């Protein structure tokens, strides 16, 4: 027999018959009212019993009288409709509860200034944390800045598994329009890395950034301007040695053609890495994260000895003129060259590397030794260490020969590239 509202109200009167133990009153089609003794009386819970996949399962529909008999039957009928369609109503209940929990947690995260769970920004932050130990801090910060500037405002709040190629194309397109092609390629590559991480962790099934790769125009690589004609190099050297700027800049400018390391490495040169007696500069190439040895010619040592009384008690060989403990700014050499009449289309601070590489190759020096001197080194540490040792003796001879050659040019000697001697 089915239950009535009166029977539900008076269900506790069966207490004596059940001797104070939990019992149930059956309605129909799997619905029943479960009664349990409590401190202040009897609690009444609606329960629905059903079978799915050969297993007996149950659902709770609330308590009586908050949930009436009519309402409980309505919930039972809804559950039976799902069963008729081959759907487990218990799983639907779990999914809804999970969704509610996620919504509540996401609201708490937003209130705390955090990205919502499994959003693109959330997954990206997790990926960045997972690779932080593999890259230099400066590289990591650049990645974060690109995401925060170009990506998060557009798709940061979207669920990672809902993002498609048009989403990515829409954020890349304005970057391309500004002709920031290198940035566009880097941003797309960063996004692809996030999706690789998401796929590996079961948060996405494909990489929508892959289709965008060929939609970004190829970048036209613009090489740093450099003077490579010996006659022009000769005039450049005479101009450099006649430069009337501050003494620190004079020395940095004079030293650049003798060393031809990266401009950033020269301006950040530290006294602790300089070994004047051994005529060596030993430092970490941050771009490659590899230790590098630069043999110093007699001319280079003389320049360093000149500036030592002025800056030798500090950290940097070429400190900032502001006296703030930082190295000389990255635009100082460029500004000095411009003051001498060499704009960026003619000669750059980076161009000293091209000048040296070109002329040394023409003079017959080993390409491998030249590449090592330019710190174009192997990433593999063992191989890199081997190559440093293998070419060091040759590089010592090459660096001194190069400095002597520059002196000859500066003094106006007949300009005939000479062959090296082993």
Residue pairs with C-beta under 8 A, 6 or more apart in sequence:
2 27
2 28
3 25
3 26
3 27
3 33
3 69
4 69
5 68
5 69
7 25
8 25
8 33
8 44
8 64
8 65
8 69
9 65
11 25
11 33
11 35
11 42
11 44
12 35
12 41
12 42
12 44
14 23
14 25
14 35
15 37
15 42
20 37
21 37
22 34
22 35
22 36
22 37
23 34
23 35
24 32
24 33
24 34
24 35
24 47
25 32
25 33
25 35
26 32
27 33
27 69
27 72
27 73
29 76
29 80
30 48
30 49
30 50
30 76
30 80
31 46
31 47
31 48
31 61
31 72
31 73
31 76
32 46
32 47
32 48
32 49
33 44
33 45
33 46
33 47
33 64
34 44
34 45
34 46
34 47
35 42
35 43
35 44
35 45
36 42
36 43
36 45
37 43
43 63
44 63
44 64
44 65
45 60
45 62
45 63
45 64
46 60
46 61
46 62
46 63
46 64
46 67
46 72
46 75
47 58
47 59
47 60
47 61
48 58
48 59
48 60
48 61
48 75
48 76
48 79
49 56
49 57
49 58
50 56
50 57
50 58
50 59
50 79
50 80
50 83
50 89
51 57
52 83
52 88
52 90
53 88
57 88
57 90
58 90
59 75
59 79
59 89
59 90
59 93
61 67
61 71
61 72
61 75
61 76
62 71
62 72
64 72
67 75
78 89
79 89
82 88
82 89
82 92
83 89
102 117
105 117
106 116
106 117
109 115
109 116
109 117
110 116
114 122
115 121
115 122
115 125
115 156
115 157
116 122
116 157
118 159
118 160
118 161
118 203
119 156
119 157
119 158
119 159
119 160
120 151
120 152
120 155
120 156
120 157
120 158
120 159
120 160
120 163
120 194
121 147
121 152
121 156
121 157
122 160
123 160
123 194
123 197
123 198
123 203
124 147
124 151
124 152
124 156
124 194
126 197
127 193
127 194
127 197
127 198
128 140
128 143
128 144
128 147
130 197
131 140
132 140
135 143
136 286
136 289
138 286
143 190
146 183
146 186
146 187
146 190
147 156
147 190
150 171
150 175
150 183
150 187
151 171
151 187
151 190
151 191
154 167
154 170
154 171
155 163
155 167
155 168
155 171
158 167
160 194
160 195
160 198
160 203
160 204
161 198
161 203
161 204
161 205
163 208
164 208
165 208
165 209
165 211
165 212
167 208
168 188
168 191
168 208
168 209
168 212
169 212
169 215
171 187
172 184
172 187
172 188
172 212
172 215
172 216
175 183
175 184
175 187
176 184
176 216
176 217
181 216
181 217
181 218
181 219
181 220
182 219
184 216
185 216
185 219
188 209
188 212
188 213
188 216
189 209
191 209
192 207
192 209
192 210
195 204
195 206
195 207
195 208
195 209
196 207
198 204
199 205
199 206
199 207
223 354
224 348
224 350
224 351
224 353
224 354
225 344
225 345
225 346
225 347
225 348
225 351
226 347
226 348
226 350
226 351
226 352
226 353
226 354
226 355
226 358
227 233
227 236
227 342
227 346
227 347
227 351
227 355
228 354
228 355
228 358
228 359
230 359
230 409
230 415
230 417
231 415
233 355
233 359
233 406
233 409
234 409
234 410
234 412
234 415
236 257
236 342
236 347
237 257
237 406
237 409
237 410
238 410
239 340
239 341
239 342
240 253
240 254
240 257
240 340
241 254
241 410
243 249
243 250
243 253
243 336
243 339
243 340
245 253
245 336
245 339
246 321
247 307
247 310
248 307
248 310
248 311
248 318
248 319
248 321
248 328
249 318
249 328
249 332
249 333
249 336
251 303
251 304
251 306
251 307
251 318
252 266
252 267
252 317
252 318
252 328
252 332
252 333
253 333
253 336
253 337
254 303
255 266
255 300
255 303
255 304
256 263
256 266
256 333
256 349
256 352
257 352
257 355
257 356
257 406
258 297
258 299
258 300
258 303
258 399
258 402
258 403
258 406
259 266
259 281
259 294
259 296
259 300
259 352
260 352
260 353
260 355
260 356
260 357
260 373
260 374
261 294
261 353
261 374
261 375
262 287
262 350
262 353
262 375
263 330
263 333
263 349
263 350
264 330
265 283
265 285
265 286
265 375
266 318
266 333
267 318
267 327
267 328
267 329
267 330
267 332
267 333
268 316
268 327
269 281
269 283
269 316
269 317
269 318
269 327
270 283
270 315
270 316
270 317
271 308
271 311
271 312
271 314
271 315
271 316
271 317
272 315
273 281
273 282
273 283
274 280
274 281
274 304
274 317
275 281
275 282
276 296
276 301
276 304
276 305
279 295
279 296
279 297
279 298
279 301
279 396
280 293
280 294
280 295
280 296
281 293
281 294
281 296
282 291
282 292
282 293
282 294
283 291
283 292
283 294
284 290
284 291
284 292
285 291
285 292
285 375
285 377
287 375
288 375
288 377
288 379
290 375
290 377
290 379
290 381
290 384
291 388
292 375
292 377
292 388
293 388
293 392
294 373
294 399
295 392
295 395
295 396
295 399
295 400
296 304
296 399
297 399
297 400
297 402
297 403
297 404
298 400
298 403
299 403
299 404
299 406
299 407
300 399
300 403
304 317
307 317
307 318
311 317
311 318
311 319
315 325
316 326
316 327
316 328
318 327
318 328
319 325
319 326
319 327
319 328
320 326
320 327
320 328
320 329
321 328
333 349
334 344
334 348
334 349
337 343
337 347
337 348
337 349
338 344
353 374
356 370
356 373
356 374
356 402
357 370
357 374
359 405
359 417
360 370
360 398
360 402
361 367
361 370
362 417
363 405
363 417
363 418
363 419
363 420
364 419
364 420
365 394
365 398
365 420
366 391
366 394
368 387
368 391
369 391
369 394
369 395
369 398
370 398
371 377
372 387
372 388
372 391
372 395
373 391
373 395
373 398
373 399
377 384
377 387
377 388
378 384
378 387
394 422
397 420
398 420
401 420
405 418
409 415
